Amino acid sequence: MGILSKLFGSKTVTESYEPKSEQEAWIGIMYASMHIDEHISDHELQEMFNLLEKQSMFKNKHVAEYYQPVMLADRKIGSYNLIDICAARIADNHKALLFELIMKLLLVDGKLKPKEKEIAEYLTKALHLEFDVAKQIVDDLLIAE
């Protein structure tokens, strides 16, 4: 035990979280990606719900049911940790689509701001996407704007 730990005690709290399904993992990554700047607008949340409800894996599911555990986990473990944990639950054949949906959320204003660029790069690594695939998705979305 180090001197500071002896003096002040250990303040490290290890929190854990495990998504219960791939759907919850999707929402976890989307939420964390939007919350990276510590603010999510009602419009962003509504857009996330709208995008997810169009996906076949969310058919006959209540998207809102997955939201609360993810939000609480983000508060406890932080956005980057939440992304890392949830990324392991995403099927390989869904990763590019999930990345595209997140980029749609982040590009709602037609620009990729510095923090959004940072999260795009982080997601590319966390989801094990090829850089060229991620770049093509972003380029296609920017052209469509």
CYANA upper distance limits for C-alpha pairs under 8 A (distance plus 0.5 A):
  1 MET  CA      5 SER  CA      6.72
  1 MET  CA      6 LYS  CA      7.09
  2 GLY  CA      6 LYS  CA      6.77
  3 ILE  CA      7 LEU  CA      6.73
  4 LEU  CA      8 PHE  CA      6.35
  4 LEU  CA      9 GLY  CA      7.86
  5 SER  CA      9 GLY  CA      5.12
  5 SER  CA     10 SER  CA      5.89
  6 LYS  CA     10 SER  CA      8.38
 15 GLU  CA     76 LYS  CA      7.05
 15 GLU  CA     77 ILE  CA      6.75
 16 SER  CA     77 ILE  CA      7.82
 17 TYR  CA     73 ALA  CA      6.87
 17 TYR  CA     82 LEU  CA      8.48
 17 TYR  CA     85 ILE  CA      8.20
 18 GLU  CA     85 ILE  CA      7.47
 18 GLU  CA     86 CYS  CA      7.98
 19 PRO  CA     24 GLU  CA      6.14
 19 PRO  CA     25 ALA  CA      6.00
 19 PRO  CA     28 GLY  CA      8.42
 19 PRO  CA     70 VAL  CA      8.45
 19 PRO  CA     85 ILE  CA      8.46
 19 PRO  CA     86 CYS  CA      6.97
 19 PRO  CA     89 ARG  CA      8.14
 20 LYS  CA     24 GLU  CA      6.89
 20 LYS  CA     25 ALA  CA      8.24
 21 SER  CA     25 ALA  CA      6.85
 21 SER  CA     89 ARG  CA      7.91
 22 GLU  CA     26 TRP  CA      6.69
 22 GLU  CA     89 ARG  CA      6.05
 22 GLU  CA     90 ILE  CA      6.32
 22 GLU  CA     91 ALA  CA      8.23
 23 GLN  CA     27 ILE  CA      6.95
 23 GLN  CA     57 MET  CA      7.73
 23 GLN  CA     58 PHE  CA      7.59
 23 GLN  CA     66 TYR  CA      7.98
 24 GLU  CA     28 GLY  CA      6.51
 24 GLU  CA     66 TYR  CA      5.76
 24 GLU  CA     67 TYR  CA      8.03
 24 GLU  CA     70 VAL  CA      7.76
 25 ALA  CA     29 ILE  CA      6.72
 25 ALA  CA     86 CYS  CA      5.10
 25 ALA  CA     87 ALA  CA      7.45
 25 ALA  CA     89 ARG  CA      6.71
 25 ALA  CA     90 ILE  CA      7.32
 26 TRP  CA     30 MET  CA      6.67
 26 TRP  CA     86 CYS  CA      7.71
 26 TRP  CA     90 ILE  CA      7.67
 26 TRP  CA     98 LEU  CA      7.57
 27 ILE  CA     31 TYR  CA      6.29
 27 ILE  CA     66 TYR  CA      7.47
 27 ILE  CA     67 TYR  CA      7.23
 27 ILE  CA     70 VAL  CA      7.57
 28 GLY  CA     32 ALA  CA      6.51
 28 GLY  CA     67 TYR  CA      8.25
 28 GLY  CA     70 VAL  CA      5.67
 28 GLY  CA     71 MET  CA      8.17
 28 GLY  CA     74 ASP  CA      8.45
 28 GLY  CA     82 LEU  CA      7.07
 28 GLY  CA     83 ILE  CA      7.27
 28 GLY  CA     86 CYS  CA      6.87
 29 ILE  CA     33 SER  CA      6.47
 29 ILE  CA     82 LEU  CA      7.32
 29 ILE  CA     83 ILE  CA      5.42
 29 ILE  CA     86 CYS  CA      6.83
 29 ILE  CA     87 ALA  CA      7.72
 30 MET  CA     34 MET  CA      6.82
 30 MET  CA     48 MET  CA      8.10
 30 MET  CA    102 ILE  CA      6.40
 31 TYR  CA     35 HIS  CA      6.47
 31 TYR  CA     70 VAL  CA      7.95
 31 TYR  CA     71 MET  CA      7.84
 32 ALA  CA     36 ILE  CA      6.44
 32 ALA  CA     74 ASP  CA      7.12
 32 ALA  CA     78 GLY  CA      8.38
 32 ALA  CA     79 SER  CA      5.06
 32 ALA  CA     80 TYR  CA      7.58
 32 ALA  CA     82 LEU  CA      7.12
 32 ALA  CA     83 ILE  CA      6.93
 33 SER  CA     79 SER  CA      7.54
 33 SER  CA     83 ILE  CA      8.22
 33 SER  CA    102 ILE  CA      7.80
 33 SER  CA    119 ILE  CA      6.99
 34 MET  CA     39 HIS  CA      7.97
 34 MET  CA     40 ILE  CA      6.67
 34 MET  CA     44 GLU  CA      8.34
 34 MET  CA    105 LEU  CA      8.22
 34 MET  CA    106 LEU  CA      7.58
 35 HIS  CA     39 HIS  CA      5.89
 35 HIS  CA     40 ILE  CA      6.20
 35 HIS  CA     79 SER  CA      7.40
 36 ILE  CA     79 SER  CA      6.53
 36 ILE  CA     80 TYR  CA      8.39
 36 ILE  CA    115 LYS  CA      8.30
 36 ILE  CA    119 ILE  CA      8.17
 37 ASP  CA    115 LYS  CA      7.79
 40 ILE  CA     44 GLU  CA      6.79
 40 ILE  CA     45 LEU  CA      7.45
 41 SER  CA     45 LEU  CA      6.95
 42 ASP  CA     46 GLN  CA      6.63
 43 HIS  CA     47 GLU  CA      6.60
 44 GLU  CA     48 MET  CA      6.69
 44 GLU  CA    105 LEU  CA      7.33
 45 LEU  CA     49 PHE  CA      6.79
 46 GLN  CA     50 ASN  CA      6.64
 47 GLU  CA     51 LEU  CA      6.63
 47 GLU  CA    105 LEU  CA      7.59
 48 MET  CA     52 LEU  CA      6.68
 48 MET  CA    105 LEU  CA      7.48
 49 PHE  CA     53 GLU  CA      6.57
 49 PHE  CA     63 VAL  CA      7.20
 49 PHE  CA     64 ALA  CA      8.36
 50 ASN  CA     54 LYS  CA      7.23
 51 LEU  CA     55 GLN  CA      7.61
 51 LEU  CA    101 LEU  CA      7.60
 52 LEU  CA     58 PHE  CA      7.04
 52 LEU  CA     63 VAL  CA      7.90
 53 GLU  CA     58 PHE  CA      6.34
 53 GLU  CA     59 LYS  CA      7.33
 53 GLU  CA     63 VAL  CA      7.69
 54 LYS  CA     58 PHE  CA      7.92
 54 LYS  CA     59 LYS  CA      8.21
 55 GLN  CA     59 LYS  CA      7.32
 58 PHE  CA     62 HIS  CA      8.06
 58 PHE  CA     63 VAL  CA      7.60
 62 HIS  CA     66 TYR  CA      8.12
 63 VAL  CA     67 TYR  CA      7.39
 64 ALA  CA     68 GLN  CA      7.91
 66 TYR  CA     70 VAL  CA      7.25
 67 TYR  CA     71 MET  CA      6.65
 68 GLN  CA     72 LEU  CA      6.69
 69 PRO  CA     73 ALA  CA      6.56
 70 VAL  CA     74 ASP  CA      6.61
 71 MET  CA     75 ARG  CA      6.97
 72 LEU  CA     76 LYS  CA      6.87
 73 ALA  CA     77 ILE  CA      6.40
 73 ALA  CA     78 GLY  CA      7.88
 73 ALA  CA     82 LEU  CA      7.55
 74 ASP  CA     78 GLY  CA      5.22
 74 ASP  CA     79 SER  CA      5.87
 74 ASP  CA     82 LEU  CA      6.56
 75 ARG  CA     79 SER  CA      8.39
 77 ILE  CA     81 ASN  CA      6.49
 77 ILE  CA     82 LEU  CA      7.07
 78 GLY  CA     82 LEU  CA      6.66
 79 SER  CA     83 ILE  CA      6.70
 80 TYR  CA     84 ASP  CA      6.79
 81 ASN  CA     85 ILE  CA      6.68
 82 LEU  CA     86 CYS  CA      6.53
 83 ILE  CA     87 ALA  CA      6.34
 83 ILE  CA    123 LEU  CA      8.27
 83 ILE  CA    126 ALA  CA      7.75
 84 ASP  CA     88 ALA  CA      7.48
 84 ASP  CA    126 ALA  CA      6.56
 85 ILE  CA     89 ARG  CA      8.15
 86 CYS  CA     90 ILE  CA      7.51
 87 ALA  CA    126 ALA  CA      6.75
 87 ALA  CA    127 LEU  CA      6.26
 88 ALA  CA    127 LEU  CA      8.43
 90 ILE  CA     94 HIS  CA      7.08
 90 ILE  CA     95 LYS  CA      6.93
 90 ILE  CA    127 LEU  CA      8.47
 91 ALA  CA     95 LYS  CA      7.09
 94 HIS  CA     98 LEU  CA      6.65
 95 LYS  CA     99 PHE  CA      6.64
 95 LYS  CA    127 LEU  CA      6.76
 95 LYS  CA    129 LEU  CA      7.91
 96 ALA  CA    100 GLU  CA      6.65
 96 ALA  CA    129 LEU  CA      7.63
 96 ALA  CA    133 VAL  CA      8.21
 96 ALA  CA    134 ALA  CA      7.99
 97 LEU  CA    101 LEU  CA      6.75
 98 LEU  CA    102 ILE  CA      6.75
 99 PHE  CA    103 MET  CA      6.65
 99 PHE  CA    123 LEU  CA      7.82
 99 PHE  CA    124 THR  CA      8.33
 99 PHE  CA    134 ALA  CA      8.04
100 GLU  CA    104 LYS  CA      6.72
100 GLU  CA    137 ILE  CA      6.66
100 GLU  CA    138 VAL  CA      7.99
101 LEU  CA    105 LEU  CA      6.94
102 ILE  CA    106 LEU  CA      6.75
103 MET  CA    107 LEU  CA      6.32
103 MET  CA    120 ALA  CA      7.96
103 MET  CA    138 VAL  CA      7.26
103 MET  CA    141 LEU  CA      8.35
104 LYS  CA    108 VAL  CA      6.64
104 LYS  CA    141 LEU  CA      7.61
106 LEU  CA    112 LEU  CA      7.56
106 LEU  CA    116 GLU  CA      7.05
107 LEU  CA    111 LYS  CA      6.07
107 LEU  CA    112 LEU  CA      6.48
107 LEU  CA    141 LEU  CA      8.38
107 LEU  CA    142 LEU  CA      8.24
110 GLY  CA    142 LEU  CA      7.14
110 GLY  CA    145 GLU  CA      6.61
111 LYS  CA    142 LEU  CA      8.24
112 LEU  CA    116 GLU  CA      6.14
112 LEU  CA    117 LYS  CA      6.47
113 LYS  CA    117 LYS  CA      6.61
114 PRO  CA    118 GLU  CA      6.74
115 LYS  CA    119 ILE  CA      6.82
116 GLU  CA    120 ALA  CA      6.59
117 LYS  CA    121 GLU  CA      6.76
118 GLU  CA    122 TYR  CA      6.71
119 ILE  CA    123 LEU  CA      6.46
120 ALA  CA    124 THR  CA      6.67
121 GLU  CA    125 LYS  CA      7.06
122 TYR  CA    126 ALA  CA      6.58
123 LEU  CA    127 LEU  CA      6.25
124 THR  CA    128 HIS  CA      6.43
124 THR  CA    129 LEU  CA      5.56
124 THR  CA    130 GLU  CA      7.62
124 THR  CA    131 PHE  CA      7.22
124 THR  CA    134 ALA  CA      6.96
125 LYS  CA    129 LEU  CA      6.86
129 LEU  CA    133 VAL  CA      7.21
129 LEU  CA    134 ALA  CA      7.08
130 GLU  CA    134 ALA  CA      6.97
131 PHE  CA    135 LYS  CA      6.52
132 ASP  CA    136 GLN  CA      6.52
133 VAL  CA    137 ILE  CA      6.82
134 ALA  CA    138 VAL  CA      6.86
135 LYS  CA    139 ASP  CA      6.50
136 GLN  CA    140 ASP  CA      6.48
137 ILE  CA    141 LEU  CA      6.77
138 VAL  CA    142 LEU  CA      6.66
139 ASP  CA    143 ILE  CA      6.66
140 ASP  CA    144 ALA  CA      6.69
141 LEU  CA    145 GLU  CA      6.96
